[in-house]
Amino acid sequence: MNIVAKIAAGVMLGIAAALLLLFGLAWGGYAIFLSFAGRVGVAWAAAITAFIFLFVPVIVIAIAAIARPKPKPKEGFAAIVDALASVAKEKPFFGLLAAGLFGVAEVAMSRWRRRKDR
C-alpha cells in the first residue's frame, strides 16, 4: 500500500473520529437543553447547558491541578546526587569531577566500614 494512501486513510479516520465526538457532544448538549427548557425557559436552559459544557470542565481541571500532590523533596544522599547530576548535565567536566569525588568517598567509606567491623 502506498504511503500517501496510508496517510490519507489516517487523516480520514481522524476526521471521522472528530466528527463523531463533536456530534455526540452536540446531541448531548441538545438533550440537556431540552431537559431544562420545559422547567426554566429557553434562555435559562441555554445558560445552564453552557455552564455545564464550559465551566464545569474548567472547575474540575482547576481542582485537579490544585489537589495534585507535590513531589516530596529528596533528602540526604539522593538530593546530593540529583544536584550533582543537574550540574553534570550543564558542565560535563564537573560531572567527571563529581564522579571522581564519589569514587574517592566510596573507597574511604569502605575502608572506614572495614575498620569498624574489626
N, C-alpha and C positions, 0 to 999 in steps of 0.2 A: 504494500500500500504506500502510496506517495506521501511524503512528509507534509505537503501542503494540504492533502486531504485529511490527514490526522489533525492538523491544526484547525482546519475548518470544522471538523466534527467536534472538536473540543470547544470551539467558540459557540457553535450551535447548541451544544449541551449546556454550556454556561448560561446562554441566553434563555434557554427553556427553563432551567432551574431558577433563574432570577424572576422570570415571569410567573412561575408557579408560586414563588414566595410572595411576590407583590400582589397577585390576585387573591391569594389566601388572606393576606393582611387586609386588603380592601374589603373582601366579603366579611371578614371578621369584624372590621370596623363598622360596616353597614349593619351587621346583626346587633352590635352593641348599641348603635344609634337607634335602631328600630325598637329595641327593648326599653330604652329610656324615653323615646318620643311620645308614647302614649301617656306617660305619667307626668313628665315635667315640661313638655312642649318641645318644639323643634330646635329652638335656639339653645336651650339648656342641654338638650340631648347631644347637640353638636359640640358644645363646650365640654361636657363630661367625657365624650368619646375622644376629643382632642387631648384632654388632660390624661386620660388613660394611656393613649398612644405616645404622647410626647413627654410628660413629666414623670410618670411612674418609672420608666426605664432609667431616666436621669437620676432620680432619687435612689433607686436600687444600686446603680453604679457608684454613686457617691457614698452610700452606706458601706458598700463592699470595699471601697478604697480606704475609708476611714477605719473600718474594722479589721483590715489586713494586719496580721501580727508583724511587728517589727522584728527584723533579724537580730538575734542576740549578739552583742559584741563578743568577739573571741577573747579568751583570756590566756595569759601565760605564753607558753611556747608557740601555740597556734597563732597568736597575734603577732609575735615577732617574725614568724615565718611568712605570714601574709604581708607584713610591712616590707620585709626584705625582698619578697617576690615582686611586689609592685615597683620597688626601686630597680630590681634586676631587669624588669621589662623596659624601663626607661633608659637605663645605662647598663649595658652588658658587662662592662668592666667591674662595676660594683657587685653585680651578680656573681662573677667569678671570685671576687674578693670575699664576698659573704660565704660562698661555698667553702673556700679555704678556711675561713674562721670557724665555720661549723665543724669541719673536719678536725681542726685542732681542738675544739671544745669537746668533741666526741672522744678523742684519744685521751684527753685529760680526765674526762668523766669516767671512762672505762678504767684508767689506772687508779682513780680515787675509789671506785667501787671494788676493785680487786684488793686494795689495801684495807678497805673497810670489812671485807669478807674474811680476812685472815684472823 
